[in-house]
Amino acid sequence: MRKGLLWAPLALFALLVGFIVFGLVRPADHVIPSKMIGQPVPGFALPAALPGKPGLDSAALADGKPRLLNVFASWCLPCAAEAPVLMALKDKGVTIDAIAIRDRPDDLAAFLARWGDPFARIGADHDSRVQMAFGSSGVPESFVIDGRGIIRHQHVGPIREEDVPAILAALDGAR
Amino acid sequence: MRALVLALLLVPAAPALADSRMAAAAYADTQLADPAQEAKATALMHTIRCLVCQGQSIADSDADMAGDMRALIRRRIAAGEEPEAIRRWLIERYGDWVSYAPSTKPVNWPLWAAPLLLVAAGVLIARRRFRRRR
């Protein structure tokens, strides 16, 4: 028994090393998924982010059609990267509404003029209030919302070409 | 070489594009007028995790979103909401992850039990030692 005990510190040390190596090797996952999936969109009403384009409220998200809600900002580089993909989704007939986070109309107009404007409505969320109500933790993020206004799917980060089938499937599932 | 270094030094710092150009939200960096309310709000901020920087509380973070979260907390405290209700609201959206204060859910029971178990183990070891000495 005594002899076995002699090895205990080494075993503990090996365990610790194993723990540390596991932490180093495992790819760090910094995604914080929203807990709002499966729940109705929170009640909100955002003013129009741009003149000439309607703002966004929770009633508009429950009009019977499934849609994509894109949380973005003109100051966000990955949002520019996903712009062509959103444009392609719009061309496929997907309705895309948006919430612009901490954005100014001039910056937003310049962004849309440069990267294209796939959005039916854009609400201006000046202090991330609605973003937080959705449980969204950054830009860009996208939510699939069904016709009854239930949040069905969340995509964290830019939507890339390879994410399109999953997004379309989620939209189909929300029909 | 020197000219190159000089030229590099003269390159103006590129503007940080990852941040909004909008001014911070009201209450992001402004205290509440009522010191008691401000104390409540600050105490809560120190136990809410910043979603963007992830290693800091929102009280310590300079990120835009942390500022917006501070503003949210101050606004709600000013409206008379209790800090724990605001914490619950945030946890409903972001999960336990957003709070630095561990909850008393079953999944956290080992965490709460750990100090008691460790003290008990310490007492046992100490007793055995003292007995042996006698």
Interface residues (C-beta under 8 A of the other chain):
Chain A: H30 I32 P33 S34 K35 M36 A73 W75 C76 L77 I101 R102 D103 R104 D107 H126 D127 S128 R129 Q131 M132 A133 F134 G135 S137 G138
Chain B: L17 A18 D19 S20 R21 M22 A25 A26 A28 L51 V52 Q54 D64 M65 D68 M69 A71 L72 L90 I91 E92 R93 Y94 G95 W97 V98
